[in-house]
Amino acid sequence: MEAKYGFTKMTVSEFETWISNLRIGRTILKIQQHHTYVPSYIHFTGNNHFDRQLAMKNYHVNQNGWQDIGQHFTIFPDGTVVTGRSLEKSPACITNQNANAICIENFGNFDHNGDVMTNVQKDAIIAITAALCKRFNLPVNSNTIVYHHWFRLDNGVRNNGSGNNKTCPGTNFFGGNKVPDFENHFAPLVRAKLGGHPIKTDTSGILKYVSVTANSLNVRTQPDAGSAKAADRPGIPLGAVLRIYEEKDGWLKISNTQSNWVAARYAVEVKRATVNATVLNVRTGPGTDFPKVDRIEKDQEVFVFEEVNGWCKIDLGDKWVTRSYLNF
């Protein structure tokens, strides 16, 4: 590993070990795949990983007005991966689709007539995606691994690339950027990489889920405000959904293996649910008279923050769906 400018560069094997040992409070439901487009291969010299990552951060902060670099990871043409923003923070990569997500930027332009992806980068993208699926208990499907192209550029509504979409992660990304391309060319490679490590689906140890209501919630080593903060865990930001394994005297345990606790008064309970409709409309309020703002695919998972008259609010903003189309 090598560190510079607040980023860490790793090989695939180093990343696999690092991610398996990393403790993260935020619950992850999906992985986003992108390409950088610019910079592309012509901008990569073989040893300027940190300079290119810093340039992207500076652009995102100064040009876009974001608080940090948009992505969590960048995978480079030589197969190395460089960290970006903290995994405790949502990415800034797909409009209205960043909650509970991890963002991967694949360095290069993978549209037709663009860069020809190197074999080592292909292998790294597959391996890192598989490692993230394994770490966060994500099945390999088109709801948990998503392409930017499947969402409208202006409002983030999922339309699977039918209009007003970027080509990202590229029209030639592992055979194409459509959902059938993912299912036929990319998903089988990730599943094969996971072959000896099937995704576990047992969540019986989880007592409940909560959403953070503080701007930054400290993680402590004991269920006591006087105990030390966990040295390897940063404050958890507003809106992050945490898994709770135990409750004690107004404190919530957020790890099943470590003594990591947060104050219950800075969190509210949310419910995890799965969409059972083929396509579920999302509206700005609890009723059919409110306008549609999004649509959710069958089997996609959501968190419910509030219920009103048979309607469920599924994020901190104004997004509501009909309760009868959710399985809790």
N, C-alpha and C positions, 0 to 999 in steps of 0.2 A: 504494500500500500504506500501511497505517497499523498501528501496533503499540501495545499497551497490556496491562498485567497479564501479560505473557509470551505473549500471543496476537498473531497477525497477521491483519488483515482484507484481503481481496483481491477484486477483480472477477474474473469468469470469465477474461478474457483475461490478467490478471496471474497468476492461478493456473496457467493453461496454460503460461506461460513459466517460472514458478517451479518447477513439478513436473518439467518437462522437463530442468531444469538441476540438480535436487537429486540428490545422491548418497546412496544408502541401501544399507547392507550387508544388512539382513534381506531374505530372499526372500519375496515376496508371492505367494500363490496364490488369494486371494479378496477380494472387496469386500462388506461387509455394508451393507445399507440399513435404516435405522431412521427412526421419527419421534419427536420429543420428547414428544408428547402433552401434557404439561405441562412447560415453558411452551408455550403455543399463541399463535395470532395476537393474541389480546387483550392479551398481555403484551409485544408488540413495538411500539415507538413510532416506529420508523424510524431512530433514532440511538442505540439502547441495546444494540448488538451485544455490546460488550465486557462490559457489566454483566450481560447475560443469560448469556454464556459463563462469566464468573466465578462467577455464582450456581450454575450447573450443576457447575462444578468443586468449589465449596465443599460442595455436597450430596453429590457422589460421594466426596469425601475424608472429610467429617465424619459423614455419615449411613451411607454404604456401607462406609467403612473402606478405600477404595481409595487407592493412592499418588498418583493424579492424576485428572484428568478422564477419563472412560471413552473418549470418542471422539477420533478424529484430526481430524475436520472437522465443522463445523456449517454447513449451507446455510440462509440466512435468506430470509424472504419477499420481500426486495428483490433477490434474486439474488446477494448477496455471500456469500463463504465465509470462515469464521474458523477458524484452526488450533486444535488442542487439544493432546493429548499428542504426544510425539515419535514419528515414524514408525518409529524403531528399536525401539519398544516395542509389544508386542501390545496390542490394545484390551481393555477390560473390558466387553463388551457382550452376548455370547451365552455362556451357561454351557458350558464345555468345548469351545468352538468358536472360540477367539480366536487360536490359533497361526497364524502366516503370513497374518494378515488385516489389512485396513484397515476402520475403522468410520466410516461417514457417518451423522450425525444430521441429519435434515431437520426444521427448526424448524416445528412446527405439529402439529395433531391432524387426521390424514387418514383417520379413520374416517368412515363415512357419518354425515351430520348434524353433522359437525365443521367444520373450516376448509375453505374452497374455495381450493385452491392457486392462487397467482398464476401468470400465464404466465411471468414472469421467473424465478420459482423453478423452475418446470418445466424451462425451458431450461437453467438453471444445473445442476440435478440431472443432466440428460442429458449436458451438456458436461463436467462434472467427472468423472462416471463414465467417460465415454469417454476423457478425458485420463489417468485412472488405468489403464484397460485398456491404452492405448497405452504408457504409461511402464513398466508392469510386464509387458508381453507377455502379457496375459490375453485369451483368446477370450471372446466374449460368449455365455455360457450359464448355466444354473441351478446349475452347480457353482462357477463363478467369481464370479458376482454372486448373493448370497443375501439373502433376506428373513428377518428375525427370526422371523416367524410360522411358518416351516417347521421350527422346532426347539422341542422341549418346554421349557417354562419352568423346570422343576425340575432336569432333568439334561442338557439340550442335545441329546438324541437327535433325529435328524431324522425327522420323521413327516409332513412337508409339510402341517402344520396340522390333523391329524386329531383332536387332543385335548390338553388341558392346554397351550395355546399362547396367547401374547399376540397381539393383532391387528397389532402393529407390522410394517411401517411404515404400516399403516392399511388398513381394508377398502375405501377408495376411493383408494388410492395408485395412480395411473396405471391405473385400471380394476379394481383389486382386489389382494389380497395372496396369491393362490394361485399355484402354479407355472404353470398355463395363462395366468393374467393376465399374469405376467411375460413368458412366451413370446410372447403375442399383442399386448401393448400397450407394454411397456417395452423389451424386448430389441431390437425392430426400430428404435426411436428411437435407441438407443445405436449400433447397427450403422450406421444412416444417418449419424450424426454422425461416425463413423470412416471413412466411405466412401472418402475419398481417402488414408487412412492405414491400410491393412490391417495386422493384427497379424502380426508376424514370428514364426516358430516355430523359427528356426535357433538352436540352443544349442550349436553345435559348438565355440565358443570356450571353453566352460566345461570346465575340467579335472575338477572334482568338486565336491561339496557337503560342507560341514562344519557341525557344530553347536557353538556356543560353550559352553565348560565353566566359564569364569570368570564371576564376578558382573558384571563390567564389563570388556570387552576393549578396550584402547587400539588405535587405528588410527594407524600411523606412516607417515612419508613415504618411508622407505627400509627395506629388510629388515635392520634393525639396532636393538637396544634403545636405543642412544644417539642415534638420529635423533629429529627433532622429531615431536610428535604432529600429525596432520592437523588444521589449524585449524577446518575446516568440518565435521568429523565427530566426533560425540560417542562416548563409549564404547559398545560394542555389548553388550547385556545377555545374561545366561544363557539358553541355549536357542535363540537366534536362529540361523537357518540361512543360511549365507553361500555365495555363489558364488565358486569359486576358479579363477583364470585362469593362475596360475603358482606354482611352488614354488621356493624358493631358500634353502639353508642354514638350514633350520628355520623359514622364514617363508612366509607364504601371501599372494599378491596377490589382493585382493578387488574390484578394478575392472579393466575391460578398457580404460579410457581414462586413468586416473590412477595415479600411483605411491602406492597405498594398501596397506599391509601389516599383517598381524597375526601374532603368534607362534603357530606350529603346535602348541606344547605345550598351548595353551589351547583346543584344538578337537579334535573327533573326527569322522571321516568318516561321512556318512549317504548313503543312496541315494534317489533320486527315482523314484517309481513311479506307475502309473495303474491304477485299479481296472477289471478286465475283467468282473466279475460284475454282474448287473442290480442286486442289492443285496447288500452284503457286511457280514456281522455282525462287530462288534467285541467282543472278550471281554477279561476282566481278566487273562488269562494265556494261555500258549501251549498251548492244548488245548480240546477241546469240553466238558470238564467244568467249565471256568471260566464264570461267568455272563456273559450279554450285557449290554453297557453302551451300545452305540451301533450305528449302521448307516450305511454309506457308499454313496452312489449310484454308478452306473456312470460311468466316465470322470473321476471325482474324482481329484485328485493328492494323494499323501501322501509323507512322508519316512520311511524305514525306519532306525531307530536300532540295531536288534539282530535277529539271526535265531537261532531255536532249533527244531530238529527240524521244519522246514517251516512255522514260524510267524514272523511279523514284528512287532516292536514299532514302533508308528508315532508315538509321542511320548515325552516325558520321564516320563510316568506309566505306568500299567498298562493300555495299550490294545494289543491284539494281533489280527492278522488272519491268515488262511491265505495262505501265500506263493503258492500256485498261482493265486490270483485277482488277482495283481498282474502288470502288465507293467513291466519295468524298462527 
